[in-house]
Amino acid sequence: MHEFRLVIITGLSGAGKSQAARALEDLGFFCIDNLPPTLLPKLVELCGQTGGSLTKVALVIDVRGRELSSLDETLASLDAVEAPYSMVFLEADAETLVRRFKETRRAHPLSSAQGGLMEAVAEERRLLAGVRAKADIVIDTSDHTPQRLRQEIGQLVSGDWEQRLVIHVVTFGYKHGVPLDADLVFDVRFLPNPHYIEALRPLDGHAAQVQSYVMRPPVAKQLVRRLLSLVQFMLPHFGGEGRTDLVIAIGCTGGYHRSVVVSLKLAAALRKTGHRVVLTHRDLELNPRACPQ
């Protein structure tokens, strides 16, 4: 069982547990949805009898199982047999959860004729408070797209769970608004703008020609070096506060050229120094090829 890996996905209804399970399934995990906690020890025992053919398992356990009160005892039994596991807790703010349920027209598992959706969300948060406290990873998906959540889950399971801080580098265009979940925001509109070069305008920041143009002045290279130095200085302090993610937003006018170039350089430098980075270009698809910047 020394190679066995178990990931328990739990959290609030509507927070993205199904998306997380699908991401793990794509990574080769055998996934089981809505497993009652009392069956978990038996499942681990059966996995140990497969001769090593089933070494990566992911489970979704939540209030639908109606047995969360037994989860503490179940986890204690796993600890007793030294079965390695990690628990991911997904949550979101109440407004986001309510909106998601209304958009999908699903019923909340705790909803009833006596209480509305907001009451059900609040009650579930109260019931899962103890589970959240025991989680190895807590992810707030309020501002996550499905793609970003899948990227983050992939980053977390591919590395060392003890190194839990994930750096999210997000590019954006100021004309579309600053990301609400940003911890650090950097404005790179002072760099040369490829929009005014006809041959570069249709390209985005991934193109080598655009990167060469944006990074040509010494100030651009100095910017990346100073951003890297600042982030590396701050990371231990964020980690010391128990943070599991840090969102760095890099913006230009449209989120198409300069912010993409700088984010690619910064993400590559951070990865080279051993940090886990999830790179997202928020507004890249919002820009038509000839979008004025």
VOGU-3710 file (C-alpha; in Angstrom, 3 decimals, decimal comma):
1> mhefrlviit> 0,000/0,000/0,000  3,034/2,302/0,030  2,205/3,464/-3,537  -1,514/3,851/-2,884  -2,899/7,368/-3,120  -6,339/8,433/-1,989  -7,832/11,880/-2,564  -11,052/12,761/-0,739  -13,025/15,573/-2,364  -15,592/17,241/-0,174
11> glsgagksqa> -17,115/20,645/0,382  -20,199/22,700/-0,302  -22,806/21,703/-2,861  -22,300/23,722/-6,037  -18,637/24,493/-5,283  -17,267/22,317/-8,101  -16,739/18,842/-6,654  -17,879/17,158/-9,866  -15,446/19,268/-11,899  -12,642/18,340/-9,509
21> araledlgff> -13,491/14,647/-9,786  -13,474/14,810/-13,581  -10,074/16,520/-13,486  -8,694/13,711/-11,324  -10,264/11,104/-13,576  -8,388/12,654/-16,497  -5,198/12,256/-14,451  -5,739/8,514/-14,100  -7,633/8,371/-10,806  -10,445/5,879/-10,270
31> cidnlpptll> -13,293/8,142/-9,106  -16,322/7,322/-6,985  -19,055/9,889/-6,368  -21,184/10,130/-3,218  -19,525/7,348/-1,221  -20,848/6,954/2,352  -17,921/7,522/4,743  -18,522/4,225/6,529  -17,588/2,335/3,351  -14,233/4,075/2,981
41> pklvelcgqt> -12,092/1,679/5,122  -13,485/-1,328/3,252  -12,737/0,350/-0,073  -9,127/0,985/0,963  -8,824/-2,651/2,032  -10,146/-3,865/-1,314  -7,754/-1,583/-3,199  -4,904/-3,188/-1,304  -5,988/-6,584/-2,622  -5,770/-5,602/-6,298
51> ggsltkvalv> -2,060/-6,335/-6,497  -1,148/-2,757/-7,284  -3,525/-2,372/-10,228  -5,561/0,280/-8,410  -3,231/2,777/-6,762  -4,914/6,141/-7,419  -8,446/6,621/-6,079  -10,523/9,786/-5,697  -13,769/9,941/-3,724  -16,467/12,568/-3,452
61> idvrgrelss> -17,971/12,607/0,030  -20,526/15,246/0,985  -23,880/15,845/2,641  -25,690/13,677/0,110  -24,299/10,648/1,937  -26,085/11,762/5,134  -23,322/10,163/7,225  -20,778/12,937/7,621  -20,946/12,579/11,382  -19,012/9,314/10,964
71> ldetlaslda> -16,234/10,875/8,879  -14,003/11,601/11,894  -14,113/7,966/12,939  -13,491/6,847/9,368  -10,426/9,061/8,965  -9,092/7,817/12,313  -9,355/4,249/11,059  -7,361/5,188/7,938  -4,687/6,766/10,114  -4,531/3,586/12,193
81> veapysmvfl> -3,585/1,489/9,151  -1,330/4,276/7,804  -3,312/4,598/4,593  -2,082/7,757/2,815  -4,831/10,193/1,900  -5,343/13,884/1,226  -8,591/15,808/1,614  -9,622/18,711/-0,618  -12,436/20,989/0,536  -14,193/23,142/-2,072
91> eadaetlvrr> -16,229/26,174/-1,079  -17,633/29,408/-2,513  -19,482/32,443/-1,224  -23,226/32,202/-0,704  -24,147/34,448/-3,641  -22,102/32,349/-6,052  -23,592/29,073/-4,815  -27,149/30,404/-5,082  -26,494/31,677/-8,606  -25,064/28,319/-9,693
101> fketrrahpl> -28,071/26,412/-8,360  -30,474/28,794/-10,095  -28,571/28,541/-13,386  -28,552/24,731/-13,342  -32,061/24,487/-11,815  -30,841/21,818/-9,433  -32,261/21,344/-5,964  -29,896/21,780/-3,035  -29,564/18,476/-1,106  -30,633/20,235/2,109
111> ssaqgglmea> -33,460/22,285/0,627  -36,976/21,762/1,960  -40,391/23,307/1,799  -39,731/25,061/5,098  -36,494/26,780/4,088  -35,193/28,508/0,996  -31,963/28,079/-0,920  -30,001/30,606/1,145  -30,978/28,779/4,340  -29,873/25,444/2,871
121> vaeerrllag> -26,492/26,888/1,866  -25,966/28,352/5,329  -26,943/25,094/7,028  -24,565/23,051/4,875  -21,709/25,441/5,651  -22,419/24,981/9,358  -22,576/21,182/9,089  -19,260/21,021/7,191  -17,288/23,423/9,381  -15,558/20,569/11,190
131> vrakadivid> -14,730/18,775/7,941  -13,272/21,972/6,487  -10,963/22,326/9,491  -9,474/18,881/8,801  -8,889/19,441/5,069  -5,370/19,497/3,647  -6,398/21,895/0,898  -9,209/24,479/0,897  -10,104/26,013/-2,471  -12,533/28,913/-2,821
141> tsdhtpqrlr> -14,068/28,541/-6,285  -16,175/31,729/-6,219  -14,195/33,282/-9,078  -12,973/30,051/-10,679  -13,916/29,010/-14,168  -14,219/25,244/-14,683  -10,945/25,364/-16,629  -9,115/27,146/-13,819  -10,398/24,675/-11,213  -9,268/21,738/-13,346
151> qeigqlvsgd> -5,835/23,346/-13,754  -5,513/23,920/-10,027  -6,544/20,389/-9,118  -4,044/19,071/-11,655  -1,268/21,197/-10,182  -2,063/20,072/-6,645  -2,134/16,347/-7,289  0,945/16,328/-9,518  3,230/17,755/-6,845  4,012/17,433/-3,165
161> weqrlvihvv> 0,922/17,976/-1,046  3,099/19,448/1,669  4,018/22,291/-0,680  0,498/23,575/-0,835  0,810/27,159/-2,067  -0,223/27,506/-5,702  0,585/30,717/-7,566  -2,114/31,827/-9,997  -0,822/34,246/-12,624  -3,844/35,838/-14,322
171> tfgykhgvpl> -3,684/38,208/-17,259  -6,457/40,722/-17,849  -7,423/43,851/-19,734  -8,189/46,963/-17,727  -11,077/47,761/-20,030  -12,714/44,521/-18,842  -12,075/45,200/-15,139  -9,543/44,054/-12,566  -9,998/40,424/-11,346  -11,907/40,486/-8,078
181> dadlvfdvrf> -9,862/37,703/-6,511  -6,457/39,284/-7,210  -4,016/39,503/-4,294  -1,371/41,424/-6,232  -2,089/43,615/-9,275  0,590/44,877/-11,668  0,011/47,345/-14,500  2,272/46,809/-17,542  0,705/49,420/-19,841  3,960/51,395/-19,809
191> lpnphyieal> 5,626/48,751/-22,014  5,692/49,085/-25,838  2,268/48,330/-27,278  2,238/45,876/-30,234  -1,223/47,095/-31,210  0,327/50,023/-33,018  2,452/47,724/-35,197  0,268/46,490/-38,038  2,063/43,155/-38,420  1,806/42,429/-34,677
201> rpldghaaqv> -1,751/43,590/-34,048  -3,465/40,314/-35,078  -1,105/38,231/-32,912  -1,275/37,704/-29,156  1,414/37,555/-26,504  2,277/33,934/-27,267  3,775/34,900/-30,623  7,558/35,137/-30,700  7,415/38,400/-32,664  5,204/40,020/-30,021
211> qsyvmrppva> 7,406/38,789/-27,193  10,500/40,135/-28,904  8,868/43,534/-29,395  7,536/43,863/-25,842  10,740/42,620/-24,193  13,104/44,665/-26,390  13,592/47,655/-24,031  15,771/47,016/-20,934  12,930/48,163/-18,674  10,868/45,104/-19,700
221> kqlvrrllsl> 13,545/42,630/-18,641  14,113/44,617/-15,449  10,378/44,487/-14,728  10,285/40,676/-14,895  13,361/40,403/-12,656  11,887/42,760/-10,066  8,485/41,045/-10,129  10,173/37,693/-9,573  12,216/39,089/-6,692  9,153/40,691/-5,062
231> vqfmlphfgg> 7,015/37,546/-5,367  9,778/35,327/-3,978  10,186/37,706/-1,056  6,462/37,632/-0,263  5,737/33,917/-0,787  7,096/32,631/2,551  4,977/35,200/4,372  1,826/34,210/2,491  2,595/30,536/3,187  3,161/31,310/6,856
241> egrtdlviai> -0,387/32,645/7,035  -1,755/29,288/5,922  -2,657/30,463/2,417  -3,086/27,792/-0,235  -3,051/30,106/-3,232  -1,793/33,500/-4,342  -3,396/35,313/-7,272  -1,100/37,648/-9,212  -2,971/39,719/-11,804  -1,020/41,338/-14,641
251> gctggyhrsv> -2,910/43,809/-16,765  -2,594/45,815/-19,938  -5,346/47,650/-21,805  -6,950/44,690/-23,529  -5,285/41,682/-21,906  -4,024/40,537/-25,290  -0,385/41,493/-25,838  1,746/42,976/-23,067  0,163/41,300/-20,040  0,386/37,896/-21,759
261> vvslklaaal> 4,069/38,368/-22,571  5,018/39,431/-19,037  2,923/36,667/-17,457  4,605/34,006/-19,595  8,044/35,269/-18,578  7,134/35,515/-14,885  5,436/32,097/-14,796  8,436/30,459/-16,467  10,823/32,096/-13,986  8,699/31,006/-11,012
271> rktghrvvlt> 8,472/27,429/-12,267  12,206/27,365/-12,823  12,698/28,161/-9,134  10,431/25,265/-8,122  7,101/27,012/-7,550  3,781/25,632/-8,747  2,108/28,037/-11,138  -1,302/28,042/-12,821  -1,383/30,496/-15,728  -4,730/31,856/-16,950
281> hrdlelnpra> -5,348/34,425/-19,695  -8,723/35,744/-18,603  -9,547/38,098/-21,463  -7,624/36,606/-24,357  -10,721/35,227/-26,075  -12,659/38,457/-25,533  -10,378/40,384/-27,875  -11,122/40,323/-31,587  -8,081/40,212/-33,821  -8,140/43,939/-34,470
291> cpq> -9,233/45,013/-31,012  -8,164/48,632/-30,260  -5,849/48,842/-27,281
//
